[in-house]
Amino acid sequence: MAKMRCISVIGASTATEEEFRTAEDVGREVARRGAVLICGGLGGVMEAAAKGAKEAGGLTVGILPGEDTDQMNPYIDIPIVTGIGYARNVLVAYSGDAMIAVGGKLGTLSELAYGLMQYKPVIGIGTWGLDLDSRKLDRPGPVIVGDAKEAVLKAFEALDALDAK
């Protein structure tokens, strides 16, 4: 039996039209590959990714910052309320086997860092590019790509490579 994959899709709670469309496409591609989409459960990129996943028949998990589901977007199947605010970014980053960032602000940057600290594959579209080699770290930074299909492909290729080790 194939391993169930979980992909964390991260980005800001406000998104440009382009980021929204891109995040929807990422969500659709994640669902088409049979993976569970994990996000922060709110609006913007998170909502768009969850919407795309739902449209493709996928399962979505929202790790919410508050103590209830009042601000959850309507495309979340499994809400996880935390009551810990932005600290939930750790849970979003740690819960996915890989991460895909679309755009993003400082919350996204924190999630990228948490994912990298756990040696997770991190793929980005129009997001923070980090030159980690210049800091002599023992891991690669985010792989920056141009579109949703490439992002999901790179995430799954990285996971397949890790499985092969």
N, C-alpha and C positions, 0 to 999 in steps of 0.2 A: 504494500500500500504506500502511495506517495505521501510524503510529509506535507501536512497542512502548512502553508506559508501565511505569514502576517506581514503586511507592508504598512508602515506608518507614513502617512502623507501629512506634511507639515507646511504651514504658511500662515500669513496674517489673517486676522478676523475681518479685515477689509481687503478687498481685492479689486484690481482693475478689471475691465471687461476681458482683456487678454489673459490675465492670470486666472480668472474664473473659468474661461473656456479651456484653458490648458489643464487646470485641476480637474475639471469634469472628464476630460480625455484621459488623464492619469487614472482616475477612479474607474472608468470603463475598462481600461486595459488591465488594471489590477484584477477586477472581477472576471474578465474574460479568461484570465490565467488561473482562476479558481482560488485566489488568495483572499484572505479577510483584510478589509481596509480598516486601519486604526487611525483615528485623528483626535483632535481636541474637542470635537463635538459642537463647536459654535458655528459662526457664520464665515463668510469670505471663502478662502481657499478650502477650509475644512468642510463647509457646506457643499461647495462645488464638487469636491472629490467624492463625498458621500453620495451626492445626487447621481454622479456618473456611475458609481458602483451599483447603486440601486437600479438604475435604468438597465444595467447589464446583468441584473439578477444576482448581484453579489451581496455579501454580508458585511455590515458596517458596525464598528464599535466606536463610541465616543467617550473619551476620558475627560470628564467635565471638571472645571475648576471649582464650581460651587457645591452647595449642599442639596440641590434638587435639580430637576430636569427642566425648569422653566425656560432657560435660555438655549436649550438644546435645539439643533436644527432638525427639521422634519424627516431627514433621511437616515437617522441613526436607529439601528435595530437594537443594539445592546448599549444602553447608557451606563456608565460607571461614574457615580458621583463621588467626589473626593473631599470637597470642602477645604482644599489646600491651595487654591489660587494658582499662580504661575508655577508653583512647585510641581504641579501635575505634569509639567513638561518633561520631567524625568521619566514618568510612567509612560508617556507617549513615545519617547525615544527608546526606552528599554523594551517595550512590548512588541515592537516590530522586529522581524528578522532583518529587514533593510528599511531604509528611509528614503523618501523622495520629497524634496523641498521645492515648492513653487513660490517664487518671490519671497516675501517675508520681511519681518522687522526684527526687533531685538529678541522677542520670544522665540522666533524661528532660529536665530543665531544660537540661543541657549540649547535648543533641541539638537541642532547640528553638533554642537560640542559634546553633549551627552552621548549621542550616537557614536561619534568618533572615539570617545573615551572607552566605549565598549567594543571597539573594532568592528562596528557594523558597517556594511556597505551604505554609503550616503551618496545619493545622486541629486543633482540640483538643476533646476531650470530657472534662469533669471534670478538666482539667489546669491547668497554670500559665497564668494570664492576665497578660500583660505590657503595661503602659501605656507603650508606646514613644513615643507622641506627646509625652508630657510631657518626654521627654529629647531632643526635637528631632532624632530620627533620620529618615533618608530612606526608611524602609520601614514597612509595617504590621506589627503584632504578630500573634500567632496569632488566627485566627478561631475563636471558641468556639461550638460548636453543641451540640444536645441529644441526638443519637443517631447511630448508625452510618450509616444511609442518607444523612442530611443531610451528614455528614462526607465521605463518599466523593463525593457529588454536588458539594459545594463544592470539593473537591480537583480534580475533573475539569473543573469550570467554570473554575477559575483556570488550569489548564493549557491549556484551549482558548483562553482569553483571551490568554495569552502567545503561543500559536501564531499567533493572528490579527494580532499586532503586526508 
